[in-house]
Amino acid sequence: MAEYDEEDLQKLEFATSYPFPRPTSTYLFHCGTGAVEKLTDWEGFLSGEDGVERTPVIACGSNAAPQQLKRKFNGEDGVIPVVKAVLYDHDSVYCPLLASYGSVTATLARSPASELDCHVTLLTPGQLKLMNKTEGGYDLVKLHDTKVILEGGALLTSIHAYIHKVGYLISNGMPIALKEQPCRKRNFVAITQREALDHVAAMVRQEGGDDFILAVIYKKKDRSLWTQKITHSALPYDGPHEKVIECSSEASVITW
């Protein structure tokens, strides 16, 4: 059994804990400090009662987690309302992307009758611009003819989301769901992050486990090559949507 130093162990823990813990209800994230507080009166943020325009963006993976928001917005001013929601006819699935911090990340797939528990971030124009810089490999899109029920009952029929440029990983012709992301009436097989990493390792003919995860983190050329290989069998998102912004090919903020 290999021995790892404390730094490597921390990186392994972070990589395999994707999409990371998050509150089960609506909360307010403070960008400058990373502090979190429960938020019950959030509707004013959505309607712009405070004079600030905000864009609702689905968070189907790590963007709902304070730990990840702190990495992305550390030192920035302002707050981000993160609203508990249910996205209908969708599921959170693995995409063909190995992040620089070692995880296989998430995207959305259409899934008839499914009810995905997720969050919606309400982002100011500046926050949205910064978030785009961290979403390498994704497009910011606007989903149409959809159904999102926010905590408290508000209905949205269109919403922004980050969708991977080439789609999602498949196994036996079907998307692979995130086991850590709750979804009712799920149509796809769901696996853990560790299982997803082992699945990707097998796709690129590598032995899975901690050594593979650390190679993803430390060996940029290998990570890029493996990511290219696993995109070949991916299937594209097929729901009604329009591309708003093509994010950078490499995330520029979230690195070790």
Helices and strands as residue ranges (DSSP letters): H 6-16, E 27-30, E 36-38, H 43-47, E 55-59, G 62-64, H 66-73, E 79-98, E 104-123, H 125-133, E 138-143, E 148-150, E 155-156, E 159-164, E 170-171, E 174-175, E 177-178, E 183-184, E 190-191, H 193-203, H 210-218, H 220-231, E 241-246
